[in-house]
Amino acid sequence: MPASISAFSFAPAQAYIREFPSLSVKKDQAPGNGMSQDLDRASISSEGYAALEKGKLEQQSAGQSPWETRFGLQAGTTILDTGNRQIVTLDGDSMEILEYRGERLVRRESGDISKDSVVKNVETFDARGNVASSVRTSLTGDDLESGSGGTATLSRETALYENGQIVRTLAESTKVTASYDNLDALDSRKLEQAAGIEDFIRRVSGDATLTGYHAEIQDYVNGNLSGSASISRSITELGESSSISMSLYDGEGQLRCSVNVSNIANPAVQMRSIGASWYEQGELVKQSQGSFTLEAGKENRENLSIDGILAEYSEQREKFQAEGRADGPRDAPQAAYSVHFEDTLYKDGELAYKTVDHDQVAGITMREPKGFKPGKGLMEYRTTDFLRKTSHVEESYEDGKLMRRSAMEYEEFMVENDKHERELHTRIRGELQVFDGAVNASQDIYREVEGGIDALDSNADAAMKDLALIDGLALAKMRLLFTDAGLEGASRERADVAL
């Protein structure tokens, strides 16, 4: 670890030479009498030999192109296994590779090397001589000699063509940033506050690493943009964040739908937010947004994830549909989580209808008597129960004005019966409001009943259902875009996944 290395200081000569004693004897002392000869003796370390060999190679490679010394390229003409003719030209820090099939150029590659970057460009050509694909790849480094860290970036830009017309572009990059603090910059007070060995090491090292990835795809039909998608991911010592976005367009280039999904994960919580919008002739007609929060803790089993919960729910729902059932699974996963989802419909640009569904599960720890033990008294053991709360709101509008609103809420709680046994009960609250000009009416209900939400709320899985649906459709379309055979240069008709 760089910060650990800075804890030691060596003289320059000591970096490679471990021992250099100078031994002298009198001239009148003859060899072989047990005394050392009059000479200097040196022992060179393996690091020293490596440095010497490196110096020899640098002297030997003086005047040669780095493309030859680093990448093994050799200038000249060769015949490839495919029968194509390849011509390699090296000129200092630049190179060019031309590949011919007969007299027709089928591939051209060029590159440049500088102190902190390597750039390569590759073009392929079709039978008519038109560009079929172009790829630009670069590796750059910034502040690598600052002594306190640096940044390395690998990027690639790809363009695919058919009959000379662009059909797809792909741009992606990976960036790694690392930094560290020297030991002489440590704050002794922070070290004294260390909670343990691991925390102490973290405070001493002062290292920080950030890894980021970003990719964008754009598809074209007859020269018009038909779809675009992007992926971003960032990883640090504290956690991970990621996002995807996608937009689809009609034949006239107008936006048809868009989807955005973002994730945050750290040791304490996993969070996902999702949004989707639909358009007709450029006008917004539907909008959906939702969120999923999964808390970490002893209530949740290990390796539990949002993707896993959504996949398990979708599998159960498919089984229900296969059985001919219209409803979905009402029972909640045994985990502490919260799901929220909203659907909004528009008519002539005005708000027309809106639903809001919420599903929340909290884990509670209960203590129960286990019995008496001599010398220890009454023993207790702990059990975890999951209590659920759901709510549903529906709103109707006319000309953008609220005309009717209904709301239902279900909340589970525990009750101890006469036998000191716990029973699951549910509070039910309801509200209905009607706004009809001068006459407004409202009605409220409240009751407590025995049983859980899975038996009482017929719409208990509404939030999970809608969020899983949008999440699954977004994944299907993104998978189709990023795994399209067009990335390998082939063209095929891409099926449309309707959103």
N, C-alpha and C positions, 0 to 999 in steps of 0.2 A: 504494500500500500504506500503511495508516494509520501504521505504524511509521516509514516513510520521511518522511511529512509532518511528524511530530513532531520531525524533525531541524532544522527551521527555525522561527524565531520572528518574527512580524510584529507591528507596532503595529496596533491596531484600525483606525485610519484608513487604513493602507496596504493593508488587505485589498481595498478597492474603488477607492481613489483613487491613481493612480500618480504624478500630477504636480500640484502646487498651488503654483506659484511666485507670489509677490507682487511686482510690479514697480511702482516709483514714479518719477515724474519731477517736476521742478520745474514750478510753475504757469506760469512765464514761457516755458517751452518749448512752442512751438506744434506742433500735429499736422502731420505731413507732412514734418518735417525729419529724417527718418531715426530719430527716437527713438520709443519706445513710448508709447502713450497711458496716462493715469493710470487704470488699472483693474486688477482682479484677474482672472487667467485660470486656468481649471480644465479638466483633461482627465479624464473619467470612463471607467473601463474597462468592458468588456462585462459583467463580474461585477457592477459597480456598477449598470448599467442594469437587469440582471436583478433585483437586490435592490429597486430602486425600483419596478419593475413589480409585483413580488410584494407590496410594501407597498400599492400602489394596489388590487390585487385583494383584499387582505385588508380594506381599508377598504370597497370596494364590496360585499363579501360579508358584511359585518357584519350580523348579524340573520338571515341565510339559513341554511337547514339544510345541513349538510355533505353530505347525500345529493343536494342540488341542485348544490352547488358542485364536489364531487369526482366524483360519478357521473352527473350530468346528469339526474337525475330531476326531474319537474315535477308538482306536485300538480294533480289534476283527473281528469276522466273522458274516456277515449278508446275508440274502437272498433278492435280489432285486425284484422289481415288474415284471421284465422279467423272473424271475425264476433262473437267474444266481447267483452264489455264489461269494461274495466279501470278500476279506481278507485284512484288513488294518493293517499295521505294522508301528509304530512310534518309532524312535530312535534318541532322541535329536533333532537336526535341520534337520534330514532327515526323509523321509516317503516313503512308497511303498504301492501301492494298486494293488492287483491282482484280476482279474475277470475271473471266470471259467464258462463254459457251460458244465455241466457234469464234466468230467475230463480234458477237453480241455481248455487251456488258450486262451482267446479271447481278453483280454485287459490288458495292464500293464502300470501303472502310477507311476512315481517316482519324488521326488522333494527335494530340498535343500534350506534352508534359511540362509542367512548371515546378517551381519549388514546393508549392503546397497544393497542387491539383493535377488530376489526370482526366482528360476529356476524350471521349471516343464518339464518332458518328458513323452509323451504318445505314446504307440505303440498299434496297433490293428493287429490281426492275422486272416488269412483266414482258411478255413476248413482243409487245408493241413498243417497248422502250419507255413506257410510262413508269413512274415511281409506284411500286406496290406497297412499300413500307419504309419508314425511316425511324431510327432509334438513336437518341442522343443520351449517352451515359457519362456522368461526371462524378468524381470523388474529390472532395475538397476538404481542407483542414484550416481552421482559424485559431489563432492565439496558441498554437501548439508549443511555442518556445517561450511562453510567458512565465513558466515555472509554477503556475498555480492552476493549471488545467487547460482545457481547450475544447473545440467542437469539430467533429468530423461529420460530413454530410455526403450521403450517396443518393444520387437522383437519376431518374430515367424518364425520358419523354418519348412516347411512341405515337406514330401516326400511321393508319392503315388506309389504303386507297383501293378503289375498284374502277377500272377504266379511266384512271387519271383523276377520279373524284374522291374526295375524302369521305370515309364512312365511319371512322372512329379515331378518337385520340385518347391516350392514357398518359397521365403524368403522376409519378409517384416519387417519394423521397423518404429516406430514413436519416434521422439526425441523432447523434449521441453527443451529449455535453457532459463533461466531467470537471469537477473542481475540488480542490482540497485546501485546507488551512495548515500553515506551517506550525510546528509545535511551539515556536517562540511567540505565537499569537494566542496561545491558550489563555483562558480566563480561569485562574485557580479556583474561584468561587463556584464556577460551573462544575468543576471536577469534584469538589466537596459535596455537591448536591446530587451526585450520581446515586441512583437507587440500587444498583447492583453491578456485577461484572459487565454484563452486556451493555447497560446504559453507560458505564464508564468508558468502554471501548468506543462506543458511538461518539461520545463527547470528545475523546482524544483524537480520533481519526479526522473528524470534521469533513469527511468526504461527502460529496453530493453528485449523483448521477441522474441525468434525465435522458430518456430515450423516447423519441417521437417518430411516428409514421403517418404519412398522409398520402392519399391516392385519389385521383379524380378521373372519371371516364365520361366521355361525351360521344353519343351516337348520332349519326346523320343519315337521313333518307332524302335522296335527290337534292343534296346540298343543304337541306333544312335540318336544324337540330330536332331530334326526335326524343332524346332522353339524356339525362345526365345523372351522375351519382358520385358521391365522395365518401371516403372513410378516413377517420383520424383516430390516432391512439397515442396516449402519453403514459409513460410509466416512470414513477419516482420511488424513493424509499418509503414515502408516506402512503402510496396507493396508486390506483390506476384509473384513468378516465378514457372514454372512447365515444365516438359519435359516428352516425351515418346519416346521409341525406340523399334524397332522390327526387327528381322531377321528370315528368313525362309530358310530351307535347303532342298536339294533334297535327294533321297534315298541313294545316295553315300556319304552324309554328306557335299556336296559342297554348298556354299552360293548361294541361288537363288535370293533373293531380300532383301533389308533392307530399313527401313523408320525411320526418326528421325524428331520429332516435338518439338519445344520449345516455351514457352510463357512467356512474361513479362507484368505485369499489375501494374500500379500505378495511382495516381490521374491525372497525366498529359497525359498518353498515354498507349495504348495497342499494343503490338507487338507480331507477330507470325512468326517464320521461319520454313520452312519445306524442307526436302531433301529426295530423294528416288533414289535407284540404283537397276538395274536389271542385272542379270548375266546368262550366258549360259556356262555350263561346266567350271565354275570358272572364265570366262572372262567377263569383263564389256561390256555391249551392249547398255545400256541407263542410263542416269543420269538426274534427275530433281531437281531443287531447286527453292524455292520461298519465298516471304516474304509478310506480310500484316501488315500495320501500321495504327492504328485508333487513331486519335488525340482527346483529350478531350477539350471541350471548348463550348462556347455559340452557335457555329454553329451546333453542334451535339445534337440531342435530348438525354434526360436522358436514362439510362439503355441500351444504344446501345452497342453492343458487336460484336467482330469478329465472334463468333459462330452464333449469330443471323443474321448477314449479309450473311454469307455463307449458312445458312439454308434457308433463304428467297430466295436467288439466285437459289439454287438447286431446290426449289419447283417451281419457275417460269420456269426453264429450263425443268423440267419434264412435265409441262403443254404444253410447246412448242412442245416437242417430241410427246406427246399424240395427238397433232393436226397435226402431220405429218410434222412439220417444221424442217428443217435441222439446221437453225441458232438458236442462243440463245438470251436471252433478252439483248438488247443493252443499255437500259437506266440504269444509274448509281444510286445507293442508294443516298438519300439526306443526305449526311454526308461527312465530311472531312476525306479522307483516301488515302492510297497509296498501290497498289498491284504490285508486280514484280514477273515474272516467267520466268525461262529458261529451255529449253529442249535440251539435247545433245545426239546424236546417234553416236555409234562407229561401225566400221567395221574392223575386223582383228586387233583389238587393236588400230586403228587409228581413229581420229576425222573425221566424215563423214558429219554430218549435225547438225545445231544449230539454234534454234529460241529463241528470247528474246522479251517478251511482257510486257508492262508497262501500268498501268491505275492509274491515279491520279486525285483526286477531291479536290479542295480548296474552302473554304467558304469565301466570301467577303461581307462586310457590306456596303450597299449603303444608302446615305442620299438623301431624296427627299423632296421638299417643300410640305407642307400640306395646307398652307394658312395663312392669317393674322389674328391676334387676337388683339383687343384693349389693349394697354399697354404692349403687349408682342412681337409685330412685327411678322416677318415671322417665322412660326412654321415648324419644320422638323420632319420627322419620319424615322426610319431606317428599312431597309429590308435586308434580307440575300439571296444572290444568290450563287449558286454553279457552278463553272466553271471547266470544265474537260479537261484533257490532256491525250492522248493515243499515244503509239508508238509501232511499230512492226519491228523486224529485222530478216531476214533470211540469213543464210550463208551456202554455199555448199563447201565441201572439197573433194579433191582427194589425196590419199596417205598423208593425214594430212595437205595438202596445200590448202589455201583459193583460190577458183576459181570464186565464184560469191557471191555478197552481195547486198541485197536490203533493204532499210529502208524507212518507212513511219511514219510521225508524224502529229497528229491532235491536235490543241490547240484552245480552245474556248476563245472568248473575247466579250466585250460589245461595241456596237456602238450606238450613239445617232442620231436619224434621224431628219428631218426637223421639226417635230412636238415635238421635245424634248422628244421623247419616246425612251427607250432603246430596242435595238434589239440584238439578239444573232447571232454572226458570228463565223466562224472557219478558222484558218490559216492551210493550208495544205502544208507540205514540203515532198519531196520525193527524193530519191537518189538510183541510180542503178550503180553498179560497176561490171565489168567483167574482170577477169584476165586470159588471154589465151596466155600463153607464152610471146612472145615479144610484142603482141598486147594487150593493155589494153584500155578499153572503160568505160566511165562514163556518166551519164545523171542525171540532177537535175531538179526538178520541184518546183514551189512555186505559190500559189494562195490563195486568200481570198474569201470565199463564205458565203452566208447567210445560217443560220441554225446551228444546233448543231451536236455533234459527233454521237448521237444515230441515226441520219438520214444519216450521211455521211460515217461513218466507219463501214463497214460490219463485221469487226473482233474486234469490240470494247470490247467484253467480253472475249477475249482470255485469258488474265492473270487470271481473276476471275474464268473462267471455269476450267482451268488446276489446279489451286490451290485448288478449291473446290473438284475436283475429287480425288486428292491424299489425301486431308484431310479426305474426307468421307470414302475412302477405308481403310485408316489407322485406323480410328475409328471403322469401322466394324470388322476388324480383331482383334483389341485390345479387343473389347467387347466380341468377341467369345472366346478369350483366357482366359480372367479373369472371365467370367461367365460360364465356362464349368462345366458341372455336375461332372466332375472328382474331383473337389475341395471338393465335399461332399462324395467322395469315390466311386461313380458309374462310370462305363466306358461306353462310347458311341462313335460312329464314329463321328468325327468332320468334318463338311463341310469345304472345302477349299475356302477361298475368294481370288480370283486371283488378283494380283497387276499388 
